[in-house]
C-alpha cells in the first residue's frame, strides 16, 4: 500500500519533489565547489589508507582505494567532482531522477566505507524514498517528458525504425 502511494500518488510526487530539490541542491553545490575550487582527492584517499578502522572493517574497499584509487587520484578527483555535480543537476531538474538518486547513494556509501559520516546517512535515507518511488519522483520535473521520449526511442530502435513517432511517444 505504501509503495503504491509512493509510486502513483500526486501528493507523494509533490513531497518527493521537495526531497529531490533538497538532496539535489546539496550535491550540486558541493560538486560545483569542487569543480571550481581545484579539488584534489589525493589527501582524502591517503586519509582512507591511513585509517586502520577502514582496513579492519572493509578490507576489500581498503585494497581498492590503496591499489587503484590512490594511483589514479587525478581521475578520481574528476569523477567525484563531476559526479556530485551531475547527480545534483539530475535531481534538481528531475531528469533521469532514479539514476541520479542511485549514483548519489553509491557515492554516499563510498564515503561511509571510507569512514566519513557527515550528512551521508541522511542523504541515503531520503534517496531511498526517491528510488522506491521510481518515475513518480520525477513526475514534477523533466522526467515527465524525457522518460516517454526515451521509451519511444527505445521501442523504435527495437522495431528497427530509428524514427521517433508522436503516437509511440504519446502511448508511452
Buried (B, 14 or more C-beta within 10 A) or exposed (E): EEEEEBBBBEEBBEBBBEBBBBBBEBBBEBBBEBBEEEBBBBEBBBBBBEBEEBBEEBEEBBEBBBEEBBEBBEEBBBBBBBBBBBBBBBBBBBBBBBEBBBBBBBBBEBBBBBBBEEBBEEBBEBBEBBBBBBBBBBBBBBBBEBBBEBBBBEBBEEEEEEEBEEEBBEEB
